Amino acid sequence: MHIRTDDLRGPEIHALLEEHLQDMRRISPPESVHALDLEGLRRPEITFWTAWAGSELLGCGALKTLDDGHGEIKSMRVSGARRRTGAGRAMLQHILGEAQRRGLKRLSLETGSQPEFAPARQLYASAGFAECGPFASYVEDPCSVFMTRTLR
């Protein structure tokens, strides 16, 4: 598996992100969909990575800088065919490493509260994330679970 910074121009990532947005819209009400589209992911405070096995796109993830000491995980997604293969954990570890390299003290995320998001919540919990209240511009939402982790 190779993880690289991505410019969001390839058709493979367009397809994976469209699948991601469609799933989020299917599972959550519109006001609870916090997934970013291509333009949102191209903002300067966001670094976006993709994971590959040869020419096959396995998944993606992003790190958004909120302030000097706090970052947010965005757009974690593994392709349907590659779920439960370690691609998501590898991407999460990559993002954690990059956040530490940048000197961030805390990393947070928002994910869904619905049953479809249980594997994601389990992955984050296994990496040391714990539930917390809303952060940044988020507000309480019964469809959201907020998680955070202190970094070394």
Rosetta constraint file for C-alpha pairs under 8 A:
AtomPair CA 1 CA 51 HARMONIC 6.53 0.50
AtomPair CA 1 CA 52 HARMONIC 5.50 0.50
AtomPair CA 1 CA 53 HARMONIC 4.82 0.50
AtomPair CA 1 CA 54 HARMONIC 7.58 0.50
AtomPair CA 2 CA 51 HARMONIC 5.58 0.50
AtomPair CA 2 CA 52 HARMONIC 5.18 0.50
AtomPair CA 2 CA 53 HARMONIC 6.44 0.50
AtomPair CA 2 CA 54 HARMONIC 7.96 0.50
AtomPair CA 3 CA 49 HARMONIC 6.51 0.50
AtomPair CA 3 CA 50 HARMONIC 5.59 0.50
AtomPair CA 3 CA 51 HARMONIC 4.29 0.50
AtomPair CA 3 CA 52 HARMONIC 6.31 0.50
AtomPair CA 3 CA 91 HARMONIC 7.49 0.50
AtomPair CA 3 CA 94 HARMONIC 7.97 0.50
AtomPair CA 4 CA 49 HARMONIC 5.37 0.50
AtomPair CA 4 CA 50 HARMONIC 5.62 0.50
AtomPair CA 4 CA 51 HARMONIC 6.58 0.50
AtomPair CA 5 CA 47 HARMONIC 7.25 0.50
AtomPair CA 5 CA 48 HARMONIC 5.83 0.50
AtomPair CA 5 CA 49 HARMONIC 4.35 0.50
AtomPair CA 5 CA 50 HARMONIC 6.50 0.50
AtomPair CA 6 CA 48 HARMONIC 5.77 0.50
AtomPair CA 6 CA 49 HARMONIC 5.16 0.50
AtomPair CA 6 CA 50 HARMONIC 6.07 0.50
AtomPair CA 7 CA 42 HARMONIC 7.92 0.50
AtomPair CA 7 CA 48 HARMONIC 7.51 0.50
AtomPair CA 8 CA 13 HARMONIC 6.38 0.50
AtomPair CA 8 CA 14 HARMONIC 7.18 0.50
AtomPair CA 8 CA 38 HARMONIC 7.01 0.50
AtomPair CA 8 CA 42 HARMONIC 7.68 0.50
AtomPair CA 8 CA 48 HARMONIC 7.92 0.50
AtomPair CA 9 CA 13 HARMONIC 7.37 0.50
AtomPair CA 9 CA 14 HARMONIC 7.35 0.50
AtomPair CA 10 CA 14 HARMONIC 6.46 0.50
AtomPair CA 11 CA 15 HARMONIC 6.16 0.50
AtomPair CA 12 CA 16 HARMONIC 6.30 0.50
AtomPair CA 12 CA 57 HARMONIC 6.71 0.50
AtomPair CA 13 CA 17 HARMONIC 5.98 0.50
AtomPair CA 13 CA 50 HARMONIC 7.98 0.50
AtomPair CA 13 CA 57 HARMONIC 7.52 0.50
AtomPair CA 14 CA 18 HARMONIC 6.07 0.50
AtomPair CA 14 CA 38 HARMONIC 7.79 0.50
AtomPair CA 15 CA 19 HARMONIC 6.16 0.50
AtomPair CA 16 CA 20 HARMONIC 6.17 0.50
AtomPair CA 16 CA 59 HARMONIC 7.74 0.50
AtomPair CA 16 CA 77 HARMONIC 7.95 0.50
AtomPair CA 16 CA 79 HARMONIC 6.74 0.50
AtomPair CA 17 CA 21 HARMONIC 6.15 0.50
AtomPair CA 17 CA 37 HARMONIC 7.40 0.50
AtomPair CA 17 CA 38 HARMONIC 7.78 0.50
AtomPair CA 18 CA 22 HARMONIC 6.09 0.50
AtomPair CA 19 CA 23 HARMONIC 6.17 0.50
AtomPair CA 20 CA 24 HARMONIC 6.23 0.50
AtomPair CA 20 CA 77 HARMONIC 6.97 0.50
AtomPair CA 21 CA 25 HARMONIC 6.14 0.50
AtomPair CA 21 CA 35 HARMONIC 6.59 0.50
AtomPair CA 21 CA 37 HARMONIC 7.59 0.50
AtomPair CA 22 CA 26 HARMONIC 6.08 0.50
AtomPair CA 23 CA 27 HARMONIC 6.12 0.50
AtomPair CA 24 CA 28 HARMONIC 5.76 0.50
AtomPair CA 24 CA 33 HARMONIC 6.09 0.50
AtomPair CA 24 CA 35 HARMONIC 7.35 0.50
AtomPair CA 25 CA 29 HARMONIC 6.61 0.50
AtomPair CA 25 CA 30 HARMONIC 6.45 0.50
AtomPair CA 25 CA 33 HARMONIC 6.52 0.50
AtomPair CA 27 CA 114 HARMONIC 7.69 0.50
AtomPair CA 27 CA 116 HARMONIC 7.84 0.50
AtomPair CA 28 CA 32 HARMONIC 5.87 0.50
AtomPair CA 28 CA 33 HARMONIC 6.14 0.50
AtomPair CA 28 CA 112 HARMONIC 7.90 0.50
AtomPair CA 28 CA 143 HARMONIC 6.93 0.50
AtomPair CA 29 CA 33 HARMONIC 6.72 0.50
AtomPair CA 32 CA 141 HARMONIC 7.20 0.50
AtomPair CA 32 CA 143 HARMONIC 6.31 0.50
AtomPair CA 32 CA 144 HARMONIC 7.14 0.50
AtomPair CA 35 CA 74 HARMONIC 7.37 0.50
AtomPair CA 35 CA 75 HARMONIC 6.29 0.50
AtomPair CA 36 CA 40 HARMONIC 5.20 0.50
AtomPair CA 36 CA 41 HARMONIC 6.03 0.50
AtomPair CA 36 CA 74 HARMONIC 7.79 0.50
AtomPair CA 36 CA 75 HARMONIC 6.98 0.50
AtomPair CA 37 CA 41 HARMONIC 6.27 0.50
AtomPair CA 38 CA 42 HARMONIC 6.39 0.50
AtomPair CA 39 CA 43 HARMONIC 7.01 0.50
AtomPair CA 41 CA 46 HARMONIC 6.29 0.50
AtomPair CA 41 CA 47 HARMONIC 7.86 0.50
AtomPair CA 41 CA 48 HARMONIC 7.14 0.50
AtomPair CA 41 CA 62 HARMONIC 7.94 0.50
AtomPair CA 42 CA 46 HARMONIC 6.73 0.50
AtomPair CA 45 CA 64 HARMONIC 5.53 0.50
AtomPair CA 45 CA 65 HARMONIC 5.39 0.50
AtomPair CA 45 CA 66 HARMONIC 7.75 0.50
AtomPair CA 46 CA 62 HARMONIC 6.55 0.50
AtomPair CA 46 CA 63 HARMONIC 5.55 0.50
AtomPair CA 46 CA 64 HARMONIC 4.33 0.50
AtomPair CA 46 CA 65 HARMONIC 6.52 0.50
AtomPair CA 47 CA 62 HARMONIC 5.49 0.50
AtomPair CA 47 CA 63 HARMONIC 5.34 0.50
AtomPair CA 47 CA 64 HARMONIC 6.57 0.50
AtomPair CA 48 CA 60 HARMONIC 7.42 0.50
AtomPair CA 48 CA 61 HARMONIC 5.99 0.50
AtomPair CA 48 CA 62 HARMONIC 4.27 0.50
AtomPair CA 48 CA 63 HARMONIC 6.63 0.50
AtomPair CA 49 CA 60 HARMONIC 5.61 0.50
AtomPair CA 49 CA 61 HARMONIC 5.50 0.50
AtomPair CA 49 CA 62 HARMONIC 6.02 0.50
AtomPair CA 50 CA 57 HARMONIC 7.17 0.50
AtomPair CA 50 CA 58 HARMONIC 7.50 0.50
AtomPair CA 50 CA 59 HARMONIC 5.78 0.50
AtomPair CA 50 CA 60 HARMONIC 4.28 0.50
AtomPair CA 50 CA 61 HARMONIC 6.61 0.50
AtomPair CA 51 CA 57 HARMONIC 6.12 0.50
AtomPair CA 51 CA 58 HARMONIC 5.35 0.50
AtomPair CA 51 CA 59 HARMONIC 5.26 0.50
AtomPair CA 51 CA 60 HARMONIC 5.99 0.50
AtomPair CA 51 CA 87 HARMONIC 7.30 0.50
AtomPair CA 51 CA 91 HARMONIC 7.08 0.50
AtomPair CA 52 CA 56 HARMONIC 5.50 0.50
AtomPair CA 52 CA 57 HARMONIC 4.68 0.50
AtomPair CA 52 CA 58 HARMONIC 5.30 0.50
AtomPair CA 52 CA 59 HARMONIC 7.36 0.50
AtomPair CA 53 CA 57 HARMONIC 6.68 0.50
AtomPair CA 53 CA 58 HARMONIC 6.80 0.50
AtomPair CA 57 CA 79 HARMONIC 7.54 0.50
AtomPair CA 58 CA 78 HARMONIC 5.82 0.50
AtomPair CA 58 CA 79 HARMONIC 5.62 0.50
AtomPair CA 58 CA 82 HARMONIC 6.14 0.50
AtomPair CA 58 CA 87 HARMONIC 6.54 0.50
AtomPair CA 59 CA 76 HARMONIC 7.47 0.50
AtomPair CA 59 CA 77 HARMONIC 5.33 0.50
AtomPair CA 59 CA 78 HARMONIC 4.00 0.50
AtomPair CA 59 CA 79 HARMONIC 5.60 0.50
AtomPair CA 59 CA 87 HARMONIC 6.77 0.50
AtomPair CA 59 CA 88 HARMONIC 7.07 0.50
AtomPair CA 59 CA 91 HARMONIC 7.83 0.50
AtomPair CA 60 CA 75 HARMONIC 6.85 0.50
AtomPair CA 60 CA 76 HARMONIC 5.59 0.50
AtomPair CA 60 CA 77 HARMONIC 5.35 0.50
AtomPair CA 60 CA 78 HARMONIC 6.50 0.50
AtomPair CA 60 CA 91 HARMONIC 7.05 0.50
AtomPair CA 61 CA 73 HARMONIC 7.23 0.50
AtomPair CA 61 CA 74 HARMONIC 6.16 0.50
AtomPair CA 61 CA 75 HARMONIC 5.07 0.50
AtomPair CA 61 CA 76 HARMONIC 4.16 0.50
AtomPair CA 61 CA 77 HARMONIC 6.46 0.50
AtomPair CA 61 CA 91 HARMONIC 6.51 0.50
AtomPair CA 61 CA 92 HARMONIC 7.63 0.50
AtomPair CA 61 CA 95 HARMONIC 7.61 0.50
AtomPair CA 62 CA 73 HARMONIC 5.77 0.50
AtomPair CA 62 CA 74 HARMONIC 4.90 0.50
AtomPair CA 62 CA 75 HARMONIC 5.87 0.50
AtomPair CA 62 CA 76 HARMONIC 6.81 0.50
AtomPair CA 62 CA 95 HARMONIC 7.29 0.50
AtomPair CA 63 CA 71 HARMONIC 6.54 0.50
AtomPair CA 63 CA 72 HARMONIC 5.70 0.50
AtomPair CA 63 CA 73 HARMONIC 4.91 0.50
AtomPair CA 63 CA 74 HARMONIC 6.01 0.50
AtomPair CA 63 CA 95 HARMONIC 6.63 0.50
AtomPair CA 63 CA 99 HARMONIC 7.66 0.50
AtomPair CA 64 CA 71 HARMONIC 5.50 0.50
AtomPair CA 64 CA 72 HARMONIC 5.02 0.50
AtomPair CA 64 CA 73 HARMONIC 6.38 0.50
AtomPair CA 64 CA 74 HARMONIC 6.84 0.50
AtomPair CA 65 CA 70 HARMONIC 6.43 0.50
AtomPair CA 65 CA 71 HARMONIC 4.49 0.50
AtomPair CA 65 CA 72 HARMONIC 6.45 0.50
AtomPair CA 66 CA 70 HARMONIC 5.47 0.50
AtomPair CA 66 CA 71 HARMONIC 5.15 0.50
AtomPair CA 66 CA 72 HARMONIC 6.79 0.50
AtomPair CA 66 CA 136 HARMONIC 7.29 0.50
AtomPair CA 67 CA 71 HARMONIC 7.00 0.50
AtomPair CA 68 CA 104 HARMONIC 6.78 0.50
AtomPair CA 69 CA 103 HARMONIC 6.95 0.50
AtomPair CA 69 CA 104 HARMONIC 4.34 0.50
AtomPair CA 69 CA 105 HARMONIC 4.95 0.50
AtomPair CA 69 CA 106 HARMONIC 6.33 0.50
AtomPair CA 70 CA 104 HARMONIC 5.57 0.50
AtomPair CA 70 CA 105 HARMONIC 6.05 0.50
AtomPair CA 70 CA 106 HARMONIC 4.87 0.50
AtomPair CA 70 CA 107 HARMONIC 5.78 0.50
AtomPair CA 70 CA 108 HARMONIC 7.61 0.50
AtomPair CA 71 CA 99 HARMONIC 7.19 0.50
AtomPair CA 71 CA 104 HARMONIC 6.71 0.50
AtomPair CA 71 CA 106 HARMONIC 6.40 0.50
AtomPair CA 71 CA 107 HARMONIC 4.80 0.50
AtomPair CA 71 CA 108 HARMONIC 6.31 0.50
AtomPair CA 72 CA 107 HARMONIC 5.48 0.50
AtomPair CA 72 CA 108 HARMONIC 4.78 0.50
AtomPair CA 72 CA 109 HARMONIC 5.34 0.50
AtomPair CA 73 CA 95 HARMONIC 7.65 0.50
AtomPair CA 73 CA 107 HARMONIC 7.10 0.50
AtomPair CA 73 CA 108 HARMONIC 6.33 0.50
AtomPair CA 73 CA 109 HARMONIC 5.19 0.50
AtomPair CA 73 CA 110 HARMONIC 7.92 0.50
AtomPair CA 74 CA 109 HARMONIC 7.00 0.50
AtomPair CA 76 CA 88 HARMONIC 7.45 0.50
AtomPair CA 76 CA 91 HARMONIC 7.91 0.50
AtomPair CA 77 CA 88 HARMONIC 7.13 0.50
AtomPair CA 78 CA 82 HARMONIC 6.31 0.50
AtomPair CA 78 CA 83 HARMONIC 5.91 0.50
AtomPair CA 78 CA 87 HARMONIC 6.76 0.50
AtomPair CA 78 CA 88 HARMONIC 6.03 0.50
AtomPair CA 79 CA 83 HARMONIC 6.45 0.50
AtomPair CA 82 CA 87 HARMONIC 7.13 0.50
AtomPair CA 83 CA 87 HARMONIC 7.25 0.50
AtomPair CA 83 CA 88 HARMONIC 7.53 0.50
AtomPair CA 84 CA 88 HARMONIC 7.84 0.50
AtomPair CA 86 CA 90 HARMONIC 6.09 0.50
AtomPair CA 87 CA 91 HARMONIC 6.22 0.50
AtomPair CA 88 CA 92 HARMONIC 6.12 0.50
AtomPair CA 89 CA 93 HARMONIC 6.10 0.50
AtomPair CA 89 CA 123 HARMONIC 7.07 0.50
AtomPair CA 90 CA 94 HARMONIC 6.17 0.50
AtomPair CA 91 CA 95 HARMONIC 6.23 0.50
AtomPair CA 92 CA 96 HARMONIC 6.14 0.50
AtomPair CA 93 CA 97 HARMONIC 6.08 0.50
AtomPair CA 94 CA 98 HARMONIC 6.20 0.50
AtomPair CA 95 CA 99 HARMONIC 6.06 0.50
AtomPair CA 96 CA 100 HARMONIC 6.25 0.50
AtomPair CA 96 CA 107 HARMONIC 7.89 0.50
AtomPair CA 97 CA 101 HARMONIC 6.10 0.50
AtomPair CA 98 CA 102 HARMONIC 6.16 0.50
AtomPair CA 99 CA 103 HARMONIC 6.45 0.50
AtomPair CA 99 CA 104 HARMONIC 5.47 0.50
AtomPair CA 99 CA 107 HARMONIC 7.46 0.50
AtomPair CA 100 CA 104 HARMONIC 5.59 0.50
AtomPair CA 100 CA 105 HARMONIC 7.40 0.50
AtomPair CA 100 CA 151 HARMONIC 6.48 0.50
AtomPair CA 100 CA 152 HARMONIC 6.97 0.50
AtomPair CA 104 CA 151 HARMONIC 6.92 0.50
AtomPair CA 105 CA 150 HARMONIC 5.89 0.50
AtomPair CA 105 CA 151 HARMONIC 4.95 0.50
AtomPair CA 105 CA 152 HARMONIC 6.75 0.50
AtomPair CA 106 CA 148 HARMONIC 7.00 0.50
AtomPair CA 106 CA 149 HARMONIC 5.69 0.50
AtomPair CA 106 CA 150 HARMONIC 4.46 0.50
AtomPair CA 106 CA 151 HARMONIC 5.37 0.50
AtomPair CA 107 CA 148 HARMONIC 5.65 0.50
AtomPair CA 107 CA 149 HARMONIC 5.41 0.50
AtomPair CA 107 CA 150 HARMONIC 6.51 0.50
AtomPair CA 107 CA 151 HARMONIC 7.11 0.50
AtomPair CA 108 CA 129 HARMONIC 7.96 0.50
AtomPair CA 108 CA 135 HARMONIC 7.93 0.50
AtomPair CA 108 CA 146 HARMONIC 7.32 0.50
AtomPair CA 108 CA 147 HARMONIC 5.55 0.50
AtomPair CA 108 CA 148 HARMONIC 4.03 0.50
AtomPair CA 108 CA 149 HARMONIC 6.32 0.50
AtomPair CA 109 CA 146 HARMONIC 5.83 0.50
AtomPair CA 109 CA 147 HARMONIC 5.39 0.50
AtomPair CA 109 CA 148 HARMONIC 6.38 0.50
AtomPair CA 110 CA 144 HARMONIC 6.40 0.50
AtomPair CA 110 CA 145 HARMONIC 5.73 0.50
AtomPair CA 110 CA 146 HARMONIC 4.59 0.50
AtomPair CA 110 CA 147 HARMONIC 6.43 0.50
AtomPair CA 111 CA 117 HARMONIC 7.03 0.50
AtomPair CA 111 CA 120 HARMONIC 7.63 0.50
AtomPair CA 111 CA 121 HARMONIC 7.33 0.50
AtomPair CA 111 CA 144 HARMONIC 5.68 0.50
AtomPair CA 111 CA 145 HARMONIC 5.30 0.50
AtomPair CA 111 CA 146 HARMONIC 6.51 0.50
AtomPair CA 112 CA 116 HARMONIC 7.93 0.50
AtomPair CA 112 CA 117 HARMONIC 5.52 0.50
AtomPair CA 112 CA 143 HARMONIC 5.58 0.50
AtomPair CA 112 CA 144 HARMONIC 4.59 0.50
AtomPair CA 112 CA 145 HARMONIC 5.63 0.50
AtomPair CA 113 CA 117 HARMONIC 6.42 0.50
AtomPair CA 113 CA 118 HARMONIC 7.58 0.50
AtomPair CA 113 CA 142 HARMONIC 7.13 0.50
AtomPair CA 113 CA 143 HARMONIC 5.02 0.50
AtomPair CA 113 CA 144 HARMONIC 5.17 0.50
AtomPair CA 113 CA 145 HARMONIC 5.47 0.50
AtomPair CA 114 CA 118 HARMONIC 7.19 0.50
AtomPair CA 114 CA 143 HARMONIC 6.65 0.50
AtomPair CA 117 CA 121 HARMONIC 6.32 0.50
AtomPair CA 118 CA 122 HARMONIC 6.11 0.50
AtomPair CA 119 CA 123 HARMONIC 6.16 0.50
AtomPair CA 120 CA 124 HARMONIC 6.26 0.50
AtomPair CA 121 CA 125 HARMONIC 6.08 0.50
AtomPair CA 122 CA 126 HARMONIC 6.05 0.50
AtomPair CA 123 CA 127 HARMONIC 6.49 0.50
AtomPair CA 124 CA 128 HARMONIC 6.64 0.50
AtomPair CA 124 CA 129 HARMONIC 5.39 0.50
AtomPair CA 124 CA 130 HARMONIC 7.96 0.50
AtomPair CA 124 CA 147 HARMONIC 7.98 0.50
AtomPair CA 125 CA 129 HARMONIC 4.70 0.50
AtomPair CA 125 CA 130 HARMONIC 6.08 0.50
AtomPair CA 128 CA 149 HARMONIC 6.24 0.50
AtomPair CA 129 CA 147 HARMONIC 5.75 0.50
AtomPair CA 129 CA 148 HARMONIC 5.11 0.50
AtomPair CA 129 CA 149 HARMONIC 4.71 0.50
AtomPair CA 130 CA 147 HARMONIC 5.12 0.50
AtomPair CA 130 CA 148 HARMONIC 5.55 0.50
AtomPair CA 130 CA 149 HARMONIC 6.49 0.50
AtomPair CA 131 CA 145 HARMONIC 6.91 0.50
AtomPair CA 131 CA 146 HARMONIC 5.56 0.50
AtomPair CA 131 CA 147 HARMONIC 4.17 0.50
AtomPair CA 131 CA 148 HARMONIC 6.42 0.50
AtomPair CA 132 CA 145 HARMONIC 7.95 0.50
AtomPair CA 132 CA 146 HARMONIC 5.42 0.50
AtomPair CA 132 CA 147 HARMONIC 5.19 0.50
AtomPair CA 132 CA 148 HARMONIC 6.32 0.50
AtomPair CA 133 CA 140 HARMONIC 7.48 0.50
AtomPair CA 133 CA 146 HARMONIC 5.99 0.50
AtomPair CA 133 CA 147 HARMONIC 7.69 0.50
AtomPair CA 134 CA 138 HARMONIC 5.28 0.50
AtomPair CA 134 CA 139 HARMONIC 5.51 0.50
AtomPair CA 134 CA 140 HARMONIC 6.12 0.50
AtomPair CA 134 CA 146 HARMONIC 5.99 0.50
AtomPair CA 135 CA 139 HARMONIC 7.62 0.50
AtomPair CA 135 CA 146 HARMONIC 7.82 0.50
AtomPair CA 140 CA 144 HARMONIC 7.53 0.50
